Amino acid sequence: AGTFPKTVLFSVNLDPEIPYIRADQTQLHQALLNLCVNSRDAMPRGGRIAITTCTIPGKIVQKQFPEADPTKEYIQISVSDTGAGIEAETRTRLFEPFFTTKSRGQGTGLGLAVVYGVISSHYGFIDLESKVGHGTTFYLYFPEASEGVVAADHKVYPKTSQGSETILLVEDEDMLVDLLKSIFKANGYTIHIAKDGVQAVALYRQYHEEIDLVFTDSGLPKLGGWEAFCQMR
């Protein structure tokens, strides 16, 4: 099975008019992926994950987070699920490193702590609403970046720092394929994509002289990631 089973449905509603934020794209993707995985685990029988964006005035954000800048607009990203919900006593410890409600061997307890760290490093804030039996919504807030900051970013990170290697990406979940492909290509890498272990082995044998890295999911249809990797060696 992929990272997200077919019983988990996604809906996305993105505001096309929201301003830019100053953020590390890879870290932000990781934070959102961690939240989606957390939602998936809260819905073992399936459900729906909704991702939305909108703009919130800084004065409103400051009422909840006194450190917020009231002169700025904040971009709100929300990740909602229809899962089991989170009990009140658990919410107070949710972002502590190594705190987890999962069974032994099912998680490190670092997922939400990583999310909290990413948001904090971007001068943002995170909050949640949850009702047991009805689901959970995480709210992320990021301050807008001025046009000058965005323009400066293009100068700070020249294209010469990008990679040029070729990566074999092995993943059967379409959303993750699109996410990882966009990250790799944005950083200059050439990508070959396989949707299962058998296809991965075939592609590797065809392009092995040019492939520099194999990036694979462990749980794949037809042939597992580790088994496929062993056949490539």
N, C-alpha and C positions, 0 to 999 in steps of 0.2 A: 504494500500500500504506500501511497505517497505521503507527504507531510500533512496534507489535508485530504481526508477521505471525501468521496462524492456525496456523503450525507451532510457535509458542511457546505452551506451555500453562502456566497458573498454578494453583498450589494455595496456599491460605491457611489457617493454623491459628493462631487468635488466642486467647490465654487471657483469658476475660472477667473474671477476678478480679484482674488486675494493677493496682497502684496508679497514681495519676496521676503524670505527670512535668510539669515546668515547661518548656514548649517553644513556639517559634514554629511554628505549624501549617504555614504556607507553606514555611518553610525545611526542616522535617522531610519534608514531601511531596517537595520538590525533591531532597533527599538520597536518599530511597528510590527516586524515579524514576530518578536518575542510576545507582544501583546496578542497577536492573532493565534499563536501557538497556545498561549495561556487560555484563550477563549475556546479553542478546539478541545483542550483537555477538560474544560468545564461542561462539554457537551458530548459525552461518550456515545450517545445515541443519535448524534447529529443535531443540527440547528442552523441558525443564521448568524453571520458576522457582518455588521454594517460599519463602513468607514465613511466619515463625512468631514468636510472642512468648512469653516466660515471665519469671519472676522469679528472680533470682540473689542470694544473700546477699552483702553488701558485703565480708565477710571473704574470700570466695572470689575476688571480683573483684580485691581488693587484692593477692592473691598474684601476679597477672599485671600489675596496674597499681598500683604503690605509692602513687600519689596518690589512689586511691579511698578513700571514706569507709567504714570498716568498720562503722559504726553504722547505715548505711542499707541498704535493699534497692535493687537495681539491676534495671531492666527491660531485658531482652535482646531485641533484634530481630535476627533472622537472615534473610539473603537468600541462598539457595542456587541453584546452576544445575548443569546436566549438560553444561557446555561443555568447552572444550579444556583448562582448567586454566591455572595460571600458574607459570612456571619460577621456581626459588628466587632466581636473580640479579635477576629482574624485580621480585619482591615488595619488595625493599629500597628501590626507587625509586618504588613504585606511587603514593604520595600526593604526589609532587613536582609542582608546577605545570608544565604544558607537557610533562611526560613522557608519552609515548604509544607503544603498540606498533602502532597503526593506520597504515595507509598514508596518504600525503599527501592531504589533502582529505577524509579520513573522520572527522576529529575534531580538537579543539583541544588535547587532553591536560589539560583543566581539570576534567573530570567528577569524578574521584576526589579531586582536590585540594579541590574545592568540598565534597564529602562530608566530608572530614577537617575542613575549616574549620567546617562546621555542627556536627559532633559536638563539637569542641573548645569552641565558643562556648556549648554547653549543658552544659559540665562533664562531658562523656561521654568514652567511649573507643571505639576501633574496632580490630578484629583480623580476621584471615582465616585460613582453612585452604584449601589447594588441592593437588590432585594432578593432574599432567599426564595428560590423557586421561580424567579422571574428574570434573572439575568443581571449582567454587570455592564456598566459603561465607564471607560477610562477617558478622561479629558486631558489633552496635552495643550499647553499654551506656549507660544514662541513669539518674542517681540519682532515686529517688522524691522527690516533693514532699510536704511535710506539708500537712495540711488547711488550715492557716493561710495557706500560700503560695497554694494554689488559690483560697481565698476572696478573698485580696488581689488576685489577678489579675483577678477580675471587677470590682473597683473601679477598677483602674488603666486598664482599656481600656473606657471607656463606649461605649454604642451610638451616641452622637452622632458618633463618628469614622468610622462606616461610610459606604460609598458608596450612591448611589441611582440610578446610571446603568443603562442597558440594554446588554447585551453579546450579540453574535451569536457563539456558539461553534461552530466548524466543525472536526469531528474524527470520524474513522470508527472509532477504537478505543474500544470500550465502557468499558474500564477507565479510560482517560484521561478520557473524557467524565464518568464518575462522579466521578473525583478532582477535576477542574477545576470541575465543577458545584458540588460541595460547598464548595470554597474560595470561589468567587464568591458563592454564596448566603449562606454564613456571614458574608460581609462586606457584605451588604445589596444586592447587585446582582440585577437581573432578567435572566434568561437565555433566549435563543432558541437552539435546538440544530439544527444541520444535519449530516448524515452524509456528504455529498459536495458537490462544487463547484456542481453544478446546483441542488441544493436550497438551498444557501447564497445563490445569486443570487436565487432565487425568494423566499426569506424576506426578504432585504434589500429587494427591491422592494416587498414587502408592508408592511414595518415600518420603512422607511428614515427616517421622520420621528422615530422614537423611539430608534433604535439609535445609541449613542454610540461604540461600539468593536467592531471585528471582530477576533476572536482565532482564527486559522486555522492548521491544519497545511498544510505545503506539498505533501506527497504525498497527494493525495486521489483516490478513484475518480471516473470520468466526466469531471471537470474539475479541474485542479490548483488549489491554493490561490492562487497568484499570478494565474493566468488568471481565476479567479473574482473576485478582488479588483479586477482591471482592469475587469471588466464591471460592477462595482458603482459605479465612479467616474463 
